[in-house]
Amino acid sequence: MTVLEDRIEMAEESGELTLDALFESLERTTPEGYKVEIVEGAIFMSPQRDTHWEIIADIYEQLRTKFPRKRVKSDVRIDYPGHLNGFCSDVTLIAEGAEKTPGGLWRCGDVEFVAEVISKGTAHNDYGPKRTAYATAEVPVYLIADPYQGRCHIHTDPKDGDYAVSTRVDFGTDVDLTGTVVDLVLKTDDFPRD
């Protein structure tokens, strides 16, 4: 049994299994260069790949042409609706004037945009439970960049735990977000494929 398993078992026995307890344990045991998320109570740890990072950096840089640095986040924990959902989204845009909770976290209700870049091992999370959690939290725009498909999936208009509008755009084609809270055209010409 590992240290992490011991801590989780102790938390479960005392009835205190919380996202805070899980992340606190994980922060001490996660190797550098790995991203950790908790999706529906399951822990996912994945290394950062070059393709993944290039797309994240491209989206971040384009958002920065319009929004201040303090509103654009990457790999920052935000807790979402559902059982033990602590996501560290690839790119997140926080609403203007948003403030952190007393515990130092951003509120999911203050998230205006999320981008996730697909990794093979965790793709099912981005297309499934994370999409549901983002829609339930009423995140106005959820973009999935899939370097294996060479396309983006844009989800808008959250209603009743799902997105009413979904659009697919191939890499190399502009993603028009001008009718959304993001209000810009996202260029995908330089998004690499895997």
Residue, then its C-alpha position, 0 to 999 in steps of 0.5 A: m500500500t502507498v502513502l496516498e492509499d493509506r491517507i485515502e483509507m484513513a479519510e474514508e474510515s473517518g468519513e472525511l473523504t473530501l477533495d481538499a484531503l485528496f488534493e493535499s495528499l496528491e500534492r505531496t506525492t505527484p511527480e513533477g511534470y504531471k497533471v492531477e485531476i479528480v473526476e467523479g472520485a477517480i484520480f487521474m495523473s498524466p504527463q504533459r505532452d508536447t502536442h498538448w502543451e502547444i495547443i494549450a499555449d496557443i489558446y492561452e496566448q489568443l485569450r491574452t490578446k483580449f483578457p488580462r493575465k489574472r483572468v486566464k488560468s491553466d491547470v488550476r483546481i476548480d471544484y465542479p458539481g457532482h461527486l468529488n469533481g476537482f478539475c484542473s482544466d487546461v485553460t480556464l477564463i474566470a469572470e471579471g471581478a470574480e473572487k476566490t473562496p475563503g479556501g483559496l479556490w475559484r468558484c465554478g460559477d465564475v468560469e466563463f470558458v474552459a478548453e480541454v486538450i485531449s489526451k488518450g488516457t483521459a479523453h473519456n473524461d473530457y467528452g463525458p463527465k467533465r462535459t456534464a459537470y461544466a454544463t451543470a455549472e453553466v460554463p457558457v463555452y466549453l471547447i475540446a481540442d482533439p489532436y487525434q481527430g484534428r478538430c475542435h468541439i465547441h459546446t455552448d448554451p448550457k441547459d439542464g446539465d448538457y449543452a444545447v449547441s455543439t459544433r465541430v471545427d477542423f484544425g486550420t479553420d477559425v473557431d468563431l466565438t464572437g457570439t459568446v462571452v469570449d467574443l473572439v475568433l480563435k485561430t487553429d492553424d497552428f494546432p498540431r496533430d498527434 
